[in-house]
């Protein structure tokens, strides 16, 4: 098929051809919107403009899938937060997108709009952007490399002596910043807003959408690092808060004793989770963190003083048991389970 015929068929809404987007769709829905928005482009990008790339001190990689064009923003926020934990300022990104054959041209335009929004909001440049149609994928796949510059000297936390300190009697608190399952519920809302609008009033959905404003937690992370440079931060990702607890404690060979009722969760998350019968405690939550600190009370006060939602879940222990205390029962933390958002996406495909 020659290029002109391919462009014509795609313009009429037929299935896109595997491989790179046609030049017509690429320029109309990606290149021109980025140029009109005056998005800063670094070396090797779309418009042919060459800029010197700043020294890159760290790179964090994120891969996620989702039907919504805005899925890309969650990956970028996750990468920004991961760099902030290391004391690194996010500056730019590379983005590779794999799309199903049935993807509509309007979907690509909406993805570009979402990308422009987060780039301008976080003052990021984009170095490389590659969008392809892949007949083997069932849902859009986003692979990102978020790059950071200006690394601070005390960026990384030391973990080697925590177990020894706990053995010697030092108490380490386990804190939580922001709510469980928030990212997962926001992504479900973006994919099923029409359906949810028949179940919930507009004010409720507006309140739920507003939770997205807290996904980039750089200000809170900076405050934590100021108050306790030795604190260990772990972003709640695939598998939710329970998987994050396991992943935080397992490398340190630590146990825990926490209270279930201290795990933060928004009412909006609870209600949408109940509607779709998903477990929010097993759902990804970019912007929410577990914190392991020897000065938990001070950190908790500092976070609450700045208006952040935080709580003390319990303590890390020097025994293997990882105990979750409920109102009338005691149970133990399981090994990480599949993320509920992925399970839901597969079920509703």
Beta strands, then each sheet from edge to edge (+ up, - down):
strand 1: 19-20
strand 2: 58-65
strand 3: 89-99
strand 4: 125-133
strand 5: 141-149
strand 6: 173-177
strand 7: 232-235
strand 8: 255-259
strand 9: 289-293
strand 10: 310-317
strand 11: 322-325
strand 12: 330-332
sheet 1: 1+ 4- 3- 5+ 2-
sheet 2: 7+ 9- 6+ 10- 8+ 11+ 12-
end
